[in-house]
Amino acid sequence: MKHTALLFLTLLALAASTAASRADEVQYSGPPGVTLYSMPNYAGRRVVLRTDTPKLKKLGFAAVAMSMKVSGGRWEVCDGNRYSGTCEVFGPGDYSFGIFNWGNKIRSVRRLRPGTPVITLFARPGMRGEHHSWAGSVPRIKDFATNDFAQSVKVEGGAWVLCENSQGKGRCEKVRSDIPNLASIGLAGAVSSLYRASDWRRDDYAGGPGDPGYGPGYGYGGQDYDPGFARITLFEGYDFTGPRITFDREEADLRGIGFSNRASSARIEGGAWELCDGAGFTKSCRVLRRDVRNLGVIGLDSLVTSLRPVDDGLPGRRAGNGRGVEGERTVFFAEPLWRGQPVASALYRTGSDAQAAANAFCRTKGLRQAVYFDEARSYAAPVFLGNRQRARQGGQLRLVDVLCLR
């Protein structure tokens, strides 16, 4: 009799609990999509979402969910209202969250639109194991997943930037396609943040050139990929430390800017570069396509005296912003530039020797004297190569149509 009474009371309590749970549910019309639960393992209060929901606060479910079931489609959950902040993409399946990932963080949910670019990081090579997918930038992966877990990457559209430290600091690499093993780009077990390339601006995340972690990895600079874009940064110390200097065009003699025989590491931000231990791209030269933490491994530690961008990594084929039109015995420059600035048709502000200025320009390119040149009014303040100072204003004569002898 006692056992019967106990069983009756237990069933009555369960019925009351179930009734209370159902009273807290929020029902929607239409096919189910996402069900959020207030407790781990799909327990507690729940809300069923069948359409985009920009504010879970209106349902009394903001930052409440500790588990989730997705019955169909791919959905983004976000930690900000109106799909702001960090968002992660979830496909069909059951998900129980902890306090170190999405637990008590979800504030908005929406169905992923067809064709939206998505990147997925996997915990094992070959796109296997635990994985997380995103359709937007994630400055701190460790807030939503195990930090540095990724060993491979699947890219479903778009271009992405992967960085070894949070907030886009440290080494960063741009990816456009699947990478079965992140060791191939030096980021196995080292991805702490990621960004859509279209959103990326290095200075926004790494604090600019003064930041100790500044400097993206090879293959990516502060803009989307451009075959004509070339940039390299030389560092005095190993592992991209110490004083640095950045180039986006060739430099035939680093002695003129005080950085000859000083570089011990190099970061490639665009293109391929030829580094030489002699002025004018002479003596021993090596072509770099990716970052080098110690130039000693290619025999150029504290020896780099000249450098230039090259097409497709082939020595002798010049590329980048300082490229001239090459002939058999001459190289032609329609708009001579020195470090991005027009070149004055005199060596000094008080001088008037345009031939000397043209000869000096040719030598900065590792060539001989100028056999032809012309002059025009400068649209910007030109640089006097004699002391490498800019004019005080534009409108002065600059060099144009310079033909240099090899």
Steps between C-alpha positions, in 0.01 A plus 500: 500500500784735590678421171180575305452834674867594439471415131184711469667802662804466271285491186304801623820698554629413151172610344514832685861551390412427137204739512720776643760440228243523223361818645844663449528400134468755218323348200532606136308399190668329209772232479751481787859620455683570826406409855684670786502358854572680825701209641770262368395170340176644357324560830324789668301770323513504122418723208439377145617734220379458147589843361778757544494640853701821541426540874452197726447751779144550377439129568666512839780279371797733447828352628309205646561198275730224623415245229347499153355271234503586128250294303582628151694759304798702620451769762710779646488565873646833618599649832360843408156629411412520131772249407783720624814402688636151440281247315553128440334278240331176611356228279252224593591335829486518879729740688556528875694811596742572781572831665820529293330486161138601423347445841286799607618709201245463218300822443388464136450218247449498122492257209817509291429635153594282200835595350635660819878441522586271793828380648529187716793413726560133585686349795672237284678507164300413190190693613411249772415507868341773712417802289360852519360709214475875459359740242662807658806620687596352838756711693522252791436136411577392857179669619290254298720195435821338618784739421751391235306179424509526120708264286319540166263741325207475260411815305155534346536823309678827560847578630597482867786608725619264776715638785705326767396738780171649613393838360685434175847526649809298416546305180201509265433308179242554228315192372261455208466121480507188716820430695516131603788569738563844650861401558551580131460871583649485848172532692428143621355529849559874491186676372359733767302745284361522148357771275318539173757650263248761388476626860868481577718799575816411687527835678151451649608188685875506560554863589706587193876483443579586863326190632737210591274258316465710189562346160286247313643181355589429142234528237298770668522870565243758601285456189342226296735307274636690201752331270683832466521561874843444655629578848770369732614594851859443614574464874833548673429220748405137456130399516384839367632708789697821535518798263328442168451656158233431237534510119242482223749541214859410424794657683835462324718607792386488863811690607331818385222459759709354781372143498772316308632182666254531788203271420473169688136410419244593235123501460341479155170688478453468126674355197838325486825682574864461397749587777869546418818554702640742241382841383312502170369144548845345471705230674288235677122540459202302633129518413254503792133411467422477870617623841848410621561519875877465462665615177801292595322189368533645148846646559392865522503579872623862537601499133202641304617803298239517221155357435225506235161341430500233230219350294403142595817466702719498191822702546553774247130556425424824677161574650329734738451872509847599373499287185634640177458382141803287428685484173812311399739777610276755670214534750236769451313679783210718393436634852818465710427459871724474802322332791166599352587864435574680170868574437615862468694594186792622714707338773452787745252781553757757395625299201390473139680189367222279363746258339663436838156438653407257223831316544440479876152357444635231269756401762224455762364233266833322472554633147757725335458859377196648334526523120176696468261691727238775492350739755149602606333695776448285808150438633652429843811622681787301338803347671853635447717189481817687599389522863177299461281782625164601362436840351295738709213498250378362171516672163877454466669316217515121522654230284288313245576251224840394639690243296772323699791303355556155644 
